[in-house]
Amino acid sequence: MLSSFEDVQIDQLNKQLDGVYHNAQGKYLAFNGNNAMSTTPSQNKWDNFKFLSSFDIPTNIIEVLKTGKHYSFDFDKQNIKLDEVKPVDGASWDDEPAVESITSVKYAKVEGFRYTGNSLWPITAQEILPAGYLSCYNIETLRLMRNDIYARHGYKFKDSNLSKIFAAQEWYTPVTSNASALKLNEIERINIALIQNMEKVMKENE
């Protein structure tokens, strides 16, 4: 339960940040909606942060607890600009400090995907998987990986084995048996095709 006005404001900022973003260089940035961010979400590595406050009102500046670095964020529609910042000479972090930017990176939000970690292979929604990565798995695991994408979106499986596997996952909520109704993002659709192709290659080489 939120206990103060500041807690409510922090909750709202977390909801605003929540999601997965990518930049022009193909790098990813994710916020999990609970004061943690990651530049390597596929590896499930997260850095906790706190919002700096001014007179008990959270600002748009966060401090990453592990590194001590500070970042300001600014939204433009579905895009986010993340600046690493430091106080200007003579200023401090208190009382909404004046800051200067060290680096600045713009990210675009990956539509239709919110990173929750609720997946056996969250990487399938965040990065296009190269053949070298997929070839490390056997055909049975590739099938499970491919269907994990559908499970993440609530697909009701007709296959009893797949139903049993995903029903055992706390995050799985079956919604529809119509695969075309699932709102897959572009990366997920590409990875499904890549996994299917690798499965085909492996079958041909059996």
PyMOL commands that set and color helices and strands:
alter all, ss='L'
color gray80, all
select helices_A, chain A and resi 5-17+41-43+122-125+131-134+139-152+160-167+179-181+186-204
alter helices_A, ss='H'
color red, helices_A
select strands_A, chain A and resi 19-22+28-31+36-40+45-54+57-64+70-76+79-87+99-109
alter strands_A, ss='S'
color yellow, strands_A
deselect
rebuild
show_as cartoon
